Amino acid sequence: MTPAYKRPAAFGAAAFVFAMLLAPLSAPPALAVPSGAASHVSSVLPSSTSPATVRGPAAKKPRPPRDPAKANVLVNKQYPLVPRKFVPRLVAVPGTGIRLQPQAAKAYGKLAAAARRDGVNIKLTSGYRSYAVQQGLVDEYTRAYGSAYAKRIVAMPGTSEHQTGLAIDVGNHSRACALRACFANTKVGSWMARNAPKHGFILRYPKGMEEVTGYNHEPWHFRYVGPAQAKNLSRTKARTLEHHYGVASSPRATTAKGTKTTTANLNLRRSPSLGGGIIKTVPRGAKVRPTGKKSGTWIQTRHGGSTGWMSSRYLR
């Protein structure tokens, strides 16, 4: 009797793999695969078929609105104007030589009328500023205060909200506390803080948000975003546009160790700005102890039982 022909084991395994590749994907779940064949199948099937390698889409970085012609645009040091030398469509605000985008000019007119009905007379001091005018301001402030401090109080050209024609600076006709932190406590300053959002304007650089916005507290600077968006910011309790769009970094608190020495007679202030009330003047060469709180170039320190804010530029 002729011995039965035996197929090589390799051929049998290859045929099995081929059959498995052609089998419908909906094969009965009860079908068992021999352990040896299963290991062979896993070695020849592409790894991409393994569910363990399937990944969802990568998380996207928040993209705030960038169209400078629209009221919802975000403009700051990290999100400059596109294009840098953008020039908006402008109209003059009646009774002033100041220009704004039409929607902002119309809204400001209603805001000013509402203030007059409440016995408050607002002075519009600034609106649209061109790229060239902004560059001139930067040069002027740099000569007066130095580059580091100038960058805290004035925007570089191409990064200024004033260039959009959507930002305004306001003041009192008496010029009381003009461009100073104490403006917040004046009649116009307090009225604007309470009522500007009703007309689509928000306080753009709030107190304590210097590391988020990139600028010192400016209670006179308001930005038109439209009534709906202003209401939404209030509803969600977003302190800044950066918070609203999810691109804010929280102010940092550093862990302070040891003491620092004043390099000049230095005012200890109640708040981190030049407009903050003076608690006392600390003499040059005095030792102060940082608390760990920081706001821009200002740090909170303790001296002789008093706690306040000092400019870090004069501490070592």
Secondary structure, DSSP 8 states (H G I E B T S, - for coil): --------HHHHHHHHHHHHHHS-TT--TT----HHHHHHHHHHS-GGGSGGG--------------TTSTT---SSSS--SSTT-----EE-TTSS-EE-HHHHHHHHHHHHHHHHTT--EEEEE----HHHHHHHHHHHHHHH-HHHHHHHS--TTS-GGGGT-EEEEEETT-TTTTSGGGGGSHHHHHHHHHGGGGTEEESS-TT-HHHHSS---TTEEEE--HHHHHHHHHHT-SSHHHHTT------B----S-EEBSS-EEEESSSSTTS-EEEEE-TT-EEEEEEEEETTEEEEEETTEEEEEEGGGB-
